[in-house]
Amino acid sequence: MYSVNETVMYGVQGVCRITEIAERNFGEKKVRYYVLKPVYNDTSTIFIPTENQKLTAKMRRILSSSEIDSLIRSMPDEELISTGSETDRREKYSDILRSGDRRQLVRLIKTLYLRQTERKEQKKKPSAEDDRFMREAEKILYEEFAYVLHIRREQVLPFITQQIQVEEKTS
């Protein structure tokens, strides 16, 4: 059970604050739900019935700064995601985005970055679908990092790069 004013990750919506836990009558039944406000989109409000396990399962606690530090240090060693057909790849990438698993998001971003680099070297345009997956994965991961580390979203990638370079120099 979450509390009012707690900050959580919610699916692809990203970082959200629980502004209220409310009860409303729907017909003869009272429904209790979380009211979420996305931190980086103040025009949206999300209502999650507390008894709907499928939806509440999309709510995850925010990482701590030490967990983010650990995740950043592990990035260079993360394996790329291998898939078969385009359909398998699309399905795998979608599953990762839906899961919100941060380690898998790191693997996805790394895989897509290297795939885009390879396509550029072959004088090919980046895939629009790959661009979309990359933007969504970065949004989820970078918003959480920015929120926890108290930096702007556009500062996250330079921060990660700097931390990896420092780690490589001390290793």
Secondary structure per residue as TSV (DSSP state, phi and psi in degrees):
chain	resnum	aa	ss	phi	psi
A	1	M	-	360.0	134.4
A	2	Y	-	-98.0	167.4
A	3	S	-	-120.3	159.5
A	4	V	T	-61.4	141.1
A	5	N	T	75.3	1.3
A	6	E	-	-77.0	145.4
A	7	T	E	-104.5	132.2
A	8	V	E	-135.4	165.9
A	9	M	E	-94.8	137.6
A	10	Y	E	-131.0	107.1
A	11	G	G	44.6	-139.9
A	12	V	G	-82.7	-2.3
A	13	Q	G	-69.6	-26.9
A	14	G	E	91.0	-147.1
A	15	V	E	-72.9	126.1
A	16	C	E	-134.2	148.7
A	17	R	E	-105.5	135.6
A	18	I	E	-80.6	110.6
A	19	T	E	-91.1	-19.2
A	20	E	E	-165.7	150.2
A	21	I	E	-119.1	108.5
A	22	A	E	-116.1	159.1
A	23	E	E	-121.3	133.8
A	24	R	E	-133.9	150.1
A	25	N	E	-86.5	127.7
A	26	F	E	-123.0	99.5
A	27	G	T	67.4	-126.4
A	28	E	T	-93.4	0.7
A	29	K	E	-111.7	135.5
A	30	K	E	-89.3	132.2
A	31	V	E	-118.1	129.4
A	32	R	E	-100.7	134.6
A	33	Y	E	-148.0	157.6
A	34	Y	E	-85.3	139.4
A	35	V	E	-108.0	114.8
A	36	L	E	-109.2	138.6
A	37	K	E	-118.3	115.5
A	38	P	E	-58.8	132.1
A	39	V	T	-64.9	-37.0
A	40	Y	T	-99.8	13.4
A	41	N	-	-150.7	87.4
A	42	D	T	-75.3	0.1
A	43	T	T	-92.7	-8.7
A	44	S	-	-102.2	150.9
A	45	T	-	-137.6	136.4
A	46	I	E	-120.2	133.1
A	47	F	E	-112.9	120.6
A	48	I	E	-120.5	111.4
A	49	P	E	-59.7	129.6
A	50	T	T	-64.3	-23.7
A	51	E	T	-90.7	-5.0
A	52	N	-	-87.7	96.5
A	53	Q	H	-64.3	-32.0
A	54	K	H	-63.5	-41.5
A	55	L	H	-79.7	-40.9
A	56	T	H	-68.1	-23.4
A	57	A	T	-66.5	-20.5
A	58	K	T	-79.1	-10.2
A	59	M	E	-87.7	127.5
A	60	R	E	-133.2	149.5
A	61	R	E	-68.4	153.9
A	62	I	-	-74.5	142.3
A	63	L	-	-67.0	153.7
A	64	S	-	-85.4	166.3
A	65	S	H	-63.7	-33.7
A	66	S	H	-70.8	-33.4
A	67	E	H	-68.6	-37.0
A	68	I	H	-65.6	-43.6
A	69	D	H	-58.2	-45.2
A	70	S	H	-63.1	-42.1
A	71	L	H	-63.9	-42.5
A	72	I	H	-62.3	-43.6
A	73	R	H	-64.0	-27.1
A	74	S	H	-84.6	-12.5
A	75	M	G	-55.0	-46.8
A	76	P	G	-60.6	-26.2
A	77	D	G	-92.5	-4.3
A	78	E	-	-67.2	136.3
A	79	E	-	-74.6	152.4
A	80	L	-	-75.9	158.9
A	81	I	-	-90.1	124.3
A	82	S	-	-107.6	135.8
A	83	T	-	-138.5	166.1
A	84	G	S	-87.7	-101.6
A	85	S	S	-75.6	170.2
A	86	E	H	-59.7	-38.8
A	87	T	H	-64.0	-44.6
A	88	D	H	-61.6	-42.6
A	89	R	H	-62.9	-48.6
A	90	R	H	-58.6	-44.0
A	91	E	H	-65.3	-43.9
A	92	K	H	-62.6	-46.4
A	93	Y	H	-62.9	-42.3
A	94	S	H	-62.7	-41.4
A	95	D	H	-60.6	-41.2
A	96	I	H	-64.3	-44.6
A	97	L	H	-61.9	-43.3
A	98	R	H	-65.7	-35.2
A	99	S	H	-70.9	-33.4
A	100	G	-	72.1	9.1
A	101	D	-	-64.4	116.2
A	102	R	H	-63.0	-40.4
A	103	R	H	-63.7	-39.9
A	104	Q	H	-68.8	-35.1
A	105	L	H	-63.8	-40.1
A	106	V	H	-61.2	-46.1
A	107	R	H	-61.0	-40.4
A	108	L	H	-64.3	-47.4
A	109	I	H	-61.3	-44.5
A	110	K	H	-62.7	-44.7
A	111	T	H	-61.7	-46.9
A	112	L	H	-67.6	-38.3
A	113	Y	H	-60.6	-48.5
A	114	L	H	-66.5	-35.6
A	115	R	H	-65.1	-42.7
A	116	Q	H	-64.6	-41.8
A	117	T	H	-60.9	-43.7
A	118	E	H	-62.1	-43.4
A	119	R	H	-63.7	-39.9
A	120	K	H	-63.7	-40.6
A	121	E	H	-63.8	-29.2
A	122	Q	T	-88.3	8.3
A	123	K	T	62.0	32.1
A	124	K	-	-107.8	150.7
A	125	K	-	-72.5	147.6
A	126	P	-	-63.5	146.1
A	127	S	-	-68.7	133.8
A	128	A	H	-61.4	-36.9
A	129	E	H	-66.8	-42.5
A	130	D	H	-61.5	-40.7
A	131	D	H	-59.7	-42.7
A	132	R	H	-64.5	-46.5
A	133	F	H	-61.1	-40.9
A	134	M	H	-63.3	-47.7
A	135	R	H	-59.4	-43.5
A	136	E	H	-67.0	-43.0
A	137	A	H	-65.4	-43.7
A	138	E	H	-63.8	-40.7
A	139	K	H	-57.6	-49.9
A	140	I	H	-61.5	-52.5
A	141	L	H	-70.9	-46.5
A	142	Y	H	-69.4	-34.8
A	143	E	H	-63.6	-42.3
A	144	E	H	-65.8	-45.6
A	145	F	H	-59.2	-46.5
A	146	A	H	-60.7	-44.2
A	147	Y	H	-62.4	-49.9
A	148	V	H	-68.9	-40.0
A	149	L	H	-87.6	-2.8
A	150	H	T	59.1	47.0
A	151	I	-	-129.0	167.6
A	152	R	-	-77.8	154.0
A	153	R	G	-56.4	-39.1
A	154	E	G	-72.0	-10.1
A	155	Q	G	-90.4	-8.5
A	156	V	H	-65.9	-50.6
A	157	L	H	-60.8	-47.3
A	158	P	H	-60.4	-35.8
A	159	F	H	-63.4	-46.7
A	160	I	H	-60.7	-47.5
A	161	T	H	-58.0	-45.2
A	162	Q	H	-62.3	-43.8
A	163	Q	H	-64.3	-39.1
A	164	I	H	-67.2	-40.8
A	165	Q	H	-64.4	-40.8
A	166	V	H	-63.4	-43.3
A	167	E	H	-62.2	-42.1
A	168	E	H	-65.5	-36.6
A	169	K	H	-69.9	-32.3
A	170	T	H	-87.2	-11.0
A	171	S	-	-84.2	360.0
